């Protein structure tokens, strides 16, 4: 019975996860290493990687700032509408990426007030970098907040109060006491954000217009290659992103273990 | 007003303002768009044959994927927590991988191995099972991207579950099957519900992996998110709005239901997404199942 169950679980993982990964890896190199290298160093591919890196970096910085801020406010302050805001933060998890992108199109379309205003100011939001960043911000916002809020609540305010009593100002308390305690939670939330930002496709596809060498990210390049029956290119770039995923997974596992230690220590005090 | 109060007011305004602008405003725009065009138009859009077919297909495949995920997810969580076996640490680490893999890449992987060009795909096709550009492919893609939900919501609860309860039932003469249904299942139900509901909502909205494996044939293998994308591309925001609003409504109702079912009395923050907050006290959770079977 026991070995039967273990066998079933192995088979489940094999069919769903391990098999497809290994097969894709073998396929990507079936045309040889040179073909693989040619595909990932093509200008279109390189542009895709660069654009993805740019968006990821900007989104990461904004999420670190506003995610921490929102988590602090939710964990430390009581105010009217707090649980409502907390509920709103979870909504992006429930919104299909395509719909998220569509909402931005509606919001910044030429017929709307916002769209007209940006149009007059000659700022291109849709089918350009700003909308792609907004779309990625929308889908990744919950990660940091949902990671940090419970962590802040577990840590409590005792050490912060102690620092205040000793004469530290708010900024010093934040930098010297709160932030160090949050660091592994921040790493975990940041890694989830990076993973989602690199992999985001639906929302970015809708708002970017998928313009070659202009608004085509790495995932959009994969999609375009696949649609054009250029499977070698699609597989090569996909395998590169897959390798990044494994690196992300490793960081996640480490950060998870460390964050749990932090919480255990806070609990023991 | 002290400077401390001013500071917290400033921080609060910044956080609330950011959340409202980033998340609430787009949602409000979509809702307003839908309300402006009216109820009749909404019904008319949804009953267009292609839209209705896409919605049914999405709900049907999401439901099937959710059931499979619930069964195999529970089994995987149990085996990973309870048994020592070769490769256990590897499987345990791999569970999170679907969160890290771009959904589009997941779609490509499934298309490659289960497609007509691979040995496995050909073999399955000869056996009468066409995976790619067919419903099994859609379900497989949904299963891939939702794989971690059930396993990760159940694992902490199972780890905290007191083995003595099960052993007591066992000693009192209950069969392993009875013990599982009467002792294990009720204690882990909140965790299981979380995993199952999240799976369903995620499957409803999935796009990146499905757009590759489904073939997107209208009336046949076109899911709702792909339909919405098609309508946006063909400058038909009206139909896209109606279908989007319906999917969002279903998702929000499912999540609200989950919240009602799993919220512990006196809990302050909604815990919709337990898989990402691992700072729970599962022992306490399992000792007092919130939902009676």
Interface residues (C-beta under 8 A of the other chain):
Chain A: X2 X5 X6 X8 X9 X10 X12 X13 X16 X17 X18 X19 X20 X21 X23 X24 X27 X66 X69 X70 X72 X73 X74 X76 X77 X79 X81 X83 X85 X86 X87 X88 X89 X90 X91 X92 X93 X94 X95 X96 X97 X98 X99 X100 X101 X102 X103 X104 X105 X106 X107 X109 X112 X134 X137 X138 X141 X142 X143 X146 X147 X149 X150 X151 X153 X154 X170 X192 X195 X198 X199 X200 X201 X202 X205 X206 X219 X222 X223 X226 X234 X235 X238 X241 X242 X245 X246 X248 X249 X252 X253 X256 X259 X260 X263
Chain B: X4 X7 X8 X11 X12 X14 X15 X16 X18 X19 X20 X22 X23 X24 X25 X26 X27 X29 X30 X33 X72 X75 X76 X78 X79 X80 X83 X85 X87 X91 X93 X94 X96 X97 X98 X99 X100 X101 X102 X103 X104 X105 X106 X108 X109 X110 X112 X113 X114 X118 X120 X140 X143 X144 X147 X198 X201 X202 X204 X205 X206 X207 X208 X211 X212 X224 X225 X226 X228 X229 X232 X237 X240 X241 X244 X247 X248 X251 X252 X254 X255 X268 X269 X270 X272 X273 X276 X277 X278 X279
